[in-house]
């Protein structure tokens, strides 16, 4: 049986972490149970080697919790929640024997050690970001929004909305300490939020929240350098009522033929073909996300479906993906109040 774990904002009426069965034939999600012990588990990450599911607690102070996953989809707490020594963690990822969190509120990145069984051990090691941007309301200081290792596992990349930059860090294998190796500065006021690697490993797509655009970058894994190449407009028509739009997440299917972005405000999912090359995305379609305020976008286990977590409408919708064109056709939806993210295990 395949399982989906859906994180939600308990402060918005969510049920914490919802466990749903995945129908392999249709991709349909059927909620079975929920775990409400974590406040605002807005981001989840699964460690495939240990079968441990990690969840942020997007609060101040922030924390992370670990759960052992069962064959029946059940979640068993793996020790108590651990303080990340930062405020408002919005993203987390597993990097070898460390768990990393991006702490939006405090503008920092935390690194926590993992035990052999995947449990959280020891105090966090914190890297504080510094700087600001021209948007006085959103960029008065650093706001780390995402942190993840590169495909080779040598570097850690931290996306900061407040400083309009991506920091490339070299982790100390003994202590987990993150040392800034390079910092790529992007367009002032653009507010980078989320990035995704192309499966080829040498192209990165950085999605911006404050200006609807995507920066295509060249990634050099040998030198640990990220080089901006081009900017691509995101949802140029904007929301129907003329209000601002806020891109949220970018993803690339495992076949590397497309790149997709979710856009809040217009409530759309955009598909860009990479037929002209990984460095040259070209918009081919825009579809309604099936809800309101799409916060997460993730490919299903088979790659034949795409799932969208719609926070404000409180649902997860899924789409069938045309194998040739990459076009999306809505196939179903399930109610999940204040849905924030989806992880498959």
PyMOL commands that set and color helices and strands:
alter all, ss='L'
color gray80, all
select helices_A, chain A and resi 10-12
alter helices_A, ss='H'
color red, helices_A
select strands_A, chain A and resi 2-8+17-22+29-35+44-47+52-57+63-69+75-77+82-83+89-95+98-103+108-114+120-128+144-149+156-160+165-171+178-185+192-197+203-208+213-220+225-233+246-251+258-264+268-273+282-288+294-299+305-310+315-321+328-335+339-344
alter strands_A, ss='S'
color yellow, strands_A
deselect
rebuild
show_as cartoon
